[in-house]
Amino acid sequence: MKLSALGYYGFSNLGDEAVLAGIRSALATESRFDGAEFLVLSNSPEETKRLHPGVSAADRWSWKGAWDALAGTDLFLFGGGSLLQDATSVKSVLWYFLMTSLARKRAKKLLWWGQGVGPLNSPHSRRLTGILANRADIITVRDEASANLLKDIGARGSIQLVADPAFALEPRNVTPPSGTLLSLRAWPGVKGDWQVPTAAPQPRLWVPMHLPEDRDFLTPGVEVLDWKESGATIAETMGRFAASELVIAMRLHALIFAARCGVPFVPISYDPKVDALAKAAGQHDVLLPAAQATDETMKDAVEKVMESATARRTQLMAFADERRHAALLP
C-alpha cells in the first residue's frame, strides 16, 4: 500500500511537522497500514526525512517530480493544518487547488485529514475550495467553524469533526514539571519587549515554533530551545512542554502541545483558531487578544492561571484524552 501526503511540510514550522507526525502516529494504531510506503510532498525533502524517519519525500514545487512520485498512490492525505485560507494571499488556495487536483488524478482515494478551513474572503477562494471539497472521498475537519464554512460554500458530502492530528502524539523524555515555557510570534500590535510576569515560574524557556521568524521575537535573557539546530525530535520538544508548569503562547500548536500534556496555559489570540482551542479546552477565561497582551493583562492572566493550576491540569488532561481519541478517527 502507498500513502501520500501534502501539507505545509518542510518549512521549519514545528506545528505543521507535528501535524504530519500525528497523522503517522494515528496510522500506526491500525495494523492494515503496517509496511505501507509513505510519501511526503515537502518544501525541504531532506528536512522532512530527518524529522520523520521512514518516509520518502519529493519536492512539492516540482510539478513533474510530484507527478512521478505520486504514481501508485492508494490513498492521498490532504492536511491537516490551515492550508485552505486566503488571509495572506489567494495564491495559497490556488496552489493547493492545483496540486491536489494533480494528486486526485494519481490517487485511488483522497482524504482530507483534520483540515482547518478559512478564512476565505475572496469569492475565487471559496469557489476553488468548494470544488476541491467535492472531489474528496472523505472530509474530516478539526473544528465546527471549518465544517460550517465548507457547507456554506457548497460542499455536498459528509463532513466529520475530528481533532488536530498533533493530539495523537506522545511527549518524550518528560521530567517533573518546573518553570515556564514561552512561544510567541511577531504580530501587528504585539510588542516584543514585554516582561515575563513574576508570577510565572522559573526557569523560563523560549521555544520558537517557526524558524527563524519566531526566534527573532524574543524576550531578552530567556533560554532558547532551537529544535532544528539541536536536532531535537518533535516528541522530545513536546516533552519540554510536558515538563513545564505554565505555557504562555500564541502559536496554535504550542497551545495544542500544552493542552495535550495537561499543562495550564495563557493563550494569546491572533486568529480565531486560537480562540476556538481556548474555548474548547475551557481556558477562555484567560484568553488575551494579541493587541491587549500588555504587561499588566499578562500579569493578571498568569496569576489567575497559577492560582487554579491544579484544577486546570485536571480539566486539561480530560480534554486531552477526548481529543486524542478524536485525532485517531480519520
N, C-alpha and C positions, 0 to 999 in steps of 0.2 A: 504494500500500500504506500502511496505517496501523498503527503500533505504539503501544501504550500501556503505561505502566509505573507500578508502585506499589511504594514502599519507604519508608524513613524519610528522605524528601527535604524540604528546606526548613526544617530545624530547626537550622541553623547548626552542623551536625556534619560536619566535613570528611571523616571516614571514610566516612560514608554518601554524601556527594556524590562521593567517589572511586569508590564502587561504581557509581553512575549513569554517571559519566564513563567508567569501564572498560567497562560494557555498550555504550555508544555507540561506544567505540573498537573493540571486538570486532566490532560490526555493520559498522563502516566497512571491515573487511577483506573483506567479501562484496559483490560488485557487485550482487547481487539486491536489496539494500536502498538502492541509490543513489536519492535523491529521495524516500525514504519520509517520510511525516509522522510525527512523534514527539511524543506527548502524555505529560506527566508529571502525576500527581496529587500535589500538593505542599501542605505546610503554609504555604508562602510562595511563591506563583506568581511574583512579581516577582524574588525572590532566585534562584529556580530558573532563570529565563530569563537572569539575569545570569551565573550560573556555567556555564550550559550553552547557549551561543548556538545558535540554530536550532531549539530545542524550543518547543512551546506548552505551557502549564501551566494546570491548573484546581485550584480549592480542594478538597482532599481531604475537608474537613469538610462540604461541601455535597452532600448526597445527590442532590438534583435536578441540581445543576450537574455533578456527576461522571457521572450517568446520561446527561445530554445530551452531555457532552464525549466519552464513550466510544463514541458512535454510530459505526458503520462500522469498528470496530477489527478488524483481521485477526488480530493476534497480541498477546496481553496478557502482559507480562513481570512476574512477581511476584518481587521481590527485587532484589539479594541482601541480605546482612546478616542480623542475628539478629532477625527480625521475629516469628517464632512461638516465644515464650518467655514464661513467667509468673513470672520472678524478681521482677519489680516488681508485676505485677497480672495476674489472669486477664482483666481488661478489654481488655488489649492483644490477646490471642489472639481474643477475641470480636469486637473491632473489625475486625481483618484478615479474620476469617471472613466477616463481613457484607459488607465492601467487596469482597472477592474473589468472593463469591457474586454480587454485583451485576455485577461485571466479566464473570463467566462467562456471564451472560445476554446480554451485549453483544458479546463477542468470539468469533470463529470458533475460535480456538485459545488455550490457556493454557499458558505455560511457566514453571516455577519456575527462576530463574536464580541458581545458586550460593548457595542458601539455607544458613544456619546455623541448625539447629533445636534448641530446648531452651535451658535446662531446661524440662520440662513436668511440674510437680509435682502439678497438680490433675487429677483424672480428667476434669473438664469440658474442660480444655485439651487433653488427649490425644485425647478423642473428637472435638472440633471440628477439630483438626489432621488427624486421620485421615480425616475426611470431606473436608476440603479437598484432601488429597493424592490421594484417589481421584477427584476432579473434574478434576485436571490432565491435560493431554495428554502432557507431558514433565516429569520432575522431575530437576533437577541440584542437587547439594549440594556444599558446599565442604570437607567433612571426613567421615571414616568414622563418627564418633560420630553425626552428623546422620542419615546413611543408616541406621545400626543402630536409632536411635530411631524413625525412620519405619516401619521394618519391624516393630518391636515393637508399635506402635500400630495396625498393620493396613493399611499402605499396600500395595496389591496390584500396582501397575505396576513397571516397571523404574526403578531409581534410579541415575543416573550421577554418579560422583565427578569433580568438576572443581576449579577453583581460584577463589579470591576474584576478582571482576572487576577489582579495582584492580591486579592483576598485569599486566593488559593495557595499562596506562598507560606513557607515556614521560615522564621528567622534562625540564624545560626550563630553559635558562639555567644550565647546570651549570658551576661553576668548579672549580679544583683543590681536593681535599679539605683542609679545615682546621677545627679546633675540634670542639666537642661540641654536639649538638642534644638538648634535653630536652623530653619531652612526658608529663607526669604528670597525674593526676586525683585529686580527693578520694575517699577510700575509708576505711571503718572500719578503724582500726588503723594507718593510714598517717599519719605526721606530716608537716606541711607546712614544717618549718623545717630539714630536713636539709641538710648541707653537701655541695656537689659535690666529689667526691674530687679531690685534687691531681693524680692521675694522668690525669684526664680532660683532654684537650687544650683549650687556649684558642684563640679566644674561645668563650663559651657563648651559645647561642641557645635561647630558650624558644618552642615552638610549641604554643599551646593548640588542640587538635583540636576540642573542643566549646565554643562560645562562648555565654554568658560564663563558664560554670561553671569550665572549666579555667584560665582567666586568673586566677581568684581564688586558685588554689592554686600560688603562685609561690615560687621560691627568690629571696630578695632580691638585687638587684644584677645580675640576668641580663637581657640584651636580649630583648625580646618581639617576635615576628612575629605581628601580628594580621592574618591573611589576609583577613578580612572588611573590616576598616576600611581596609586598604591597597589593596583591590581586586585582590589577587594572585589569579591563576588557580590551579586545582588543580595543573596541570603545573608552574607556577612554584614553588609551595610544595613540591612533591615535589622540585624541583631543589635546594632548600635542604637537604633530607635527603641528596641525592646528593653535595652539596658538603661533607659532614661526614666527620670521621674516626671518630666514635663517636656512637651514638644510645643514650640511656637513656630508656625509655618504658614506660608501662602500656597506653595505648590500642592496641587491636589494629591499627588501620590506620596508626598511627605506626610500629609494628614491621613491618607489611607494606611501607610505603614504604621503610624501611631495607633490608629483605630484597630488595625489587625493585631497589634501587640498589646492592646488594652492599656495604652499609655495616655493619661489625660493630656489634652492639647488646647491651645488657644489658636483658633483658625482666623486668619486674616484674609478677607474675601476680595478678590479682584474679578471674579467670574461667578455666574450662577451655579456652576458645578460645585464650587466650594460651599456655597450656601446650602445646596442640596445635601451634601455629605454631612455638614454640621447638624442640619435638621434631622436627618435620618439617624444619626448617631446620638441624638439627644444632647448635643453640645451647643445648640443655637443661642443659649443664654450668655455665652461668652464670645460669640461671633463679632468680629470687628471689621466693618467695611474698610478697605485699604486706605481711603482718604481720611479716615478717622482714627487711624492707628498712630496716635501720638504717645509720647512718654507717659502721660497721665492715664489715658484709656488703657494702655498696655499694662500699666501697674495695677489698675483696678481689676482687669481681667485675670492676670496672673494670680493675684491674691485670692480672687473668688475660686479659681480652679484649685489652688493648693489647699484652701480651707475645706474643700469637699473631695479631695483627691481619692480617698478610699472608695467612696460611693461611686465616683466616676469610673474608676477602674473596673468595678463590678459591672456597671452598666455597659461599658465598652467591651468587656470580654463576652457578654451575652450577644451584643451586636456583632462582634467579630465572628462568633460561631455561626450565627444565622447567615451572615454574608459569605462565609467560606462555603457553606452548602450551596448557596445561590450561585457562587462563582463556578461551581462544578456542573451546573445544569446544561450549558451548551454542549 
